[in-house]
């Protein structure tokens, strides 16, 4: 990750200092740790200035410095700067069947994680109450909670965290972020779950170093997507971009709750996979696939793979990503060399954009949405590390 230079003409001392602190902390956060000499190289600042900036971040317990490993380094080695362990974010992912909650540190480290069945169905007040109870079970000693990030499976207005529509949760115009903030006393930000998954995979997972990326997440609450173009997330006018679950994949398909027919998330679903396998959850399905699935399961996987290939063909043709990352149960549809999702996409996608794309599963696994949600909560800390 490179540090962007200050804009020409910026001359306010406090702004310059804040920018430099932010740049240093962001590199440490995204890299998980970096030699101080590398920070000097990336920033273009002199060694003494970088040392002073790092010292401020150490005092604020946002980073720590470690002695270098001299066994493998010739000459005078540079001290190593790593993310501090004091600040943490609480990440929340409410779904139709369960609530997942995590404690995430700087560097994208998931420290604690818990998943509980939803007690009160789609009642948002009950979901908020359950989240508060789960937070009360966390071990937050020696931690400073900077805020809560929520990854919601639906259309979330980015400006205020209002969930305009989460059909599987049966939420319409729900002020979820404000409700959770009032209940916890912590700052809360919310966004679409798959958009946050794209952020996490690009920062820490399968999309590191990739500027043009498409991420699709499949879970109990349907399928969502996130797009990164030229290094920037595609969010849309109000934050609703990326609803790839409603891409048409079968003109004669099943009716969708959105009013259309044959949408990706009606033709490709976790529920249908579990039903075909005769298991209750994804762990049961993975165990079954590990020992060899039945013909009925293989047939359902093949059917869903073909429909997913149609959606990915559209994504490849429209956005020309260099990488497509599949999270949740969608990773199971990538297939083998003999029955490859990539081959199906290549059969119908335009040849030129398909040449540069790689399709692979999410690298962060079950932590993808936790890390993505935490990035929301860390945004203010990264922008203004000392909060001045």
N, C-alpha and C positions, 0 to 999 in steps of 0.2 A: 504494500500500500504506500503510495506517495503522499507527501504532505503538500497541500495546495498552498502556493504563495499568497501573501496578503494582496488585496486589490491595490493597485497603484492609486496613490492619493490618500490612503487611510493614514492619518497622522495622530490619531488620538491614542495616547500612551496606554490607557486602560484597555482599549479595544485591541491594540496590538498584543498586549500581554495575555489577555483572555484568549485571543486567537491562537497564540503559541502554546498555551497550556492545553487548549482543546485539541490541537493537532497532535501534540505529544501523547496525551492520554488516549486519543482515538487509535493511534498506531499500536500502542501497547495493548489496548483492549482487543483490537482485531487480530493481532498477531499472537496473543497469549504470552508474549514475552519477547524482548529484543535487546541486543547489546546497545549500550548507550552510544557507542561509536556509530552504530547504524542510524540512531535517531539524529545524530549530528549530520550524517550524510544526507538523510532524507529531508531534513528541515532547511538545510543551507545556513543554519545558525552556527555561531562559533561554539567551541567545546565548553567554554565557561558559562555561556548563556544556557545551553542545554543542561548542564550540571545544575544550574540554579533553578531552572524550571522543574527538573526531576526532584530536586530537594523539596520544593513546595508541594509537589504531589505526594511525596513520601510523608511529609508532615501532616497532610490531610488524610493520610492512610488510603489514598486512591491507588498508589503503586507501592511496590517494595523493591529494594535493590538487593541483589544477591552477588556474592563473590563469584567470579568466573571460574570455569574449570581449566586450570592451567596445564593439565596433562596433555591436552590436545591442541594447544594454542602456542604458536611461536611468538616471541616478543612479549610486549606488555599487553595483556588481555584487557578488554573492556568489561566494566561491571554490567550485569544483566538486570534489566528493568522488567518486572512482571506486574500483572494486575494485583491490586491489593484485595484483601479478603473482607474488609469492613463493609463496603457498600454492596447491597443486594437488591434485587427486584423480585417481587412476587408476580408470577405468571399464572394466568387463569385461562382455561379453555372449557367453556360449558358446551356440552353436546346433548343430543336427545337422550342418550342412555347413561351418561356419566359426566362428572366434573373432574377435570385434571388440574392439579395445582402444583406449582413448583417454586422453589427458591433458586434463583440464578445469580451467579456472581459475575463480575467483570471478566472478560475473556470468554464469555459464552459457556461458563461452567455451571452445570446443573448440580446443585448441592443437595437438595432434597426434592422428592417428587412423590405425590400421592394421587390416587385415582379412586373415586367413590361413585357408586351408582346414584343417580338422581333420586332424591327422596320425594319430591313434590311435583314430578312430571314437568310440565311446561310452565308452571307458575313462576314468574320471574322473581317475585318477592321471596318465595321459598328457595330458589336457587341462590339468591343473594345471602339469605340467612345461612344456607349450608356452606357457602364459601367463607363467610365470617367464622363459622365453627371450625372449618378446616384450617384457617389461618391461625386460630387459637391453639391448634395442636403442633404448630411448627416450633422448632428450636431456633430462636432468633437471638440467642445470647451472643454477645460480641459482634453483632451485626447492626448495620444502619440501613433500614429499608427506605429506598429512595422513592418508591411508588409501586403501583400495580399496573401491569399491562395485560389486557384481555384480548384473546384471540377468539373471535365470535364467528360461527358459521352462518354468515348472512351479509346483508347490505348494511354497512356501518358508516354513518356520516363521520368522516375523519375529524371534523372541526370540534365536535362536542361528544362523540361517542354514543350518539343516539342510534339504536338499532332500528333502521327503517323497516327491514323485513328479514326475519330468520324463520322461514316457513316450517322447518322441521322442529324448531322449538316453539312454534306458534306465537312468536313475538312480532308485534307490529308497532312501530314508533315507540319503542321502549327506551327511556333514558338510562340505559344500563350503567354507563360510566358514572353518572351522577348518583344513582342509587347506591352503587358500590362505594363510592367516595364518601357519601353521607354515613354509610354503615360502618366504615373502617377508619375514617379520619385520615386516610392516605390519598394522595393524588392518584387519579386513575385515568388511563387512556385506553381506548379500545379501537380495534380495526378488524377488518376481515381476516379470518384465520389463514387462508391460503396466501394472501398478500404478505402476511408476516412470515409465513413459511418460506417464501421466496427470499425475503430479507435474510433470514437465518441461514439458509443454504448457501447464499452468495457470500455471506460474511464468514461462515465457519465450516461449511460442509461441501457438498458436491459442486458448488458453483464458485469456489474461491478463484479469483483472477478472471472470472468470466463477466463480460460487460453486457452480453445479450443472452438472456436466460428466460425460460418459461418453466414455471413450477405448477404442478397440479397436485392437489391434496384430496385423498379419498377417505372418508370416514363414515360413521353412522349417520351423520347429518348431511350427507350428500357429497358433491364434488365442487371444489372451488379452485381458482387459479390466481397466480400472480405473475406479472410480466416485468422484466427489467430490460430497458432499452438504453444502450450507450451508457450503462452504469447507473441510470436513474430509474426508480420504480415508476411504472405506469399506474397512476392512481385515479385519473379522470377528474372531472370538474368538481365533484363532491366527495370522491373517495370510493366510488362504486365500480371502478374498472376491474376487469379480470374475472367476470362471472362466466368462466368457460364451461361450467357445469350445464349451462343452457345453450351450448352449441348443438345444432341439429345434427344428429348422426344416423337417424332412421326415420324417413318420411312416413313410414307406415307403423311407427313404433307406438309405445304406450303413452297415454295421456300424462302430462306433467302438471304439477300444481301451479306452474306459472301460466297455464292456459294453452301452451303449445303441445306438440306431440313429438315423441322421439328425441327428447333432450338427452345429452350425455349422461346426466345423473339418474335418469329413469331407466336407461338401457344398461348402464354399468353401475352396479351397487354392491356394497358390502353385504347388505341384507340378503340379496339373491345368492351370493357366494356361500354365505353361512347356511342358508336353507338347502342348497344343493349338497353341501357336505354333511348336513345333519349335525352341526356343532353350534354352540351358543356364542362363541366369541372368537376373536382373531388368533388367540394363542392355540385354541383347539384346531383351527384351520391350518395354522403353520405346522402343528404337530402331525396332522393328517398328511399334508403335502410332503413332509420330510420322509414319510415311510411309503409314499405312493398313493395318489388319489384314485378314486373310482372313475369309471367311464363317464358317469353323470357329472362329476365335478370337473373332469377334463373338458367335457363338452361345454359346460357353463363358462369356464375360464376362456375357452376358445371363442365363444360367442361374444363375451365382454371384450376380449382382446381386439376382435375385429371392429367393434364399435369405437373403442378407444382410439384405434388407428385412424379412423375417420376424423376424429377431433384433432388428433396430433398433426394429421396432414394439413388441416386448416391453419393450425398454429404455425407450422413450418412455412407455409405459403405466405401467410399474412405478416408474421413478425420476423422471420428469418433468424431465429435464435441459433447460437452455436451449441447450446446445451438445453435439453429438456429433462427436468428432474421430477420424478414421480414419488410422492409421499403417501403414507398410509397404505391401504390395501392395494392401491394402484401399482405399487412396486412388484406385487405378485404376478402382474400381467405382462411383465417384460418378456418372459418366456425363455426358451432355450434356443440354441442355434438352429434347430430343426423347425421350431415354431416361434419365430422371433417377431416381436412387436415392431422392431425397427424395419424388418423386411416388409411387413404389411404397409407401414407408412411409406416406405420407399417405392412401393408398387404404384402409388397414386399421387404422391407429392410431386411438385415441380422439381426437376432434377437439380437445377442450380442451387436453390436454397437447401435441398436435402443433403448435398455433398458435404456441408460444413456442420451438420448437426450430430450430436451424440445424445442418446437416450439412456438414462441410468436412474437407479433408485436413489432416494434421499439418503445422504450419508449420516445424518444426525438421528435417524430412526424416530423413536417415540419422543425424543427431546426437541424435534424440529420446531413445533409450535410453542413450546415453553421458551426456547431461546428467542424466537421471533417476537413473542409477546414481551419478553424482558427488554428487548431492544427499544420498544416504545417507552418503557419506564426510564431507561438509561439516557434517552435523547437529551434531556435537559442537563444532566450531569456531564455528558460528553461535550455539550456546547459551552457550558460555563462551569468548569470543574470546581471552582471555589465558591460559586454562588454569590458573587459580589455584584 
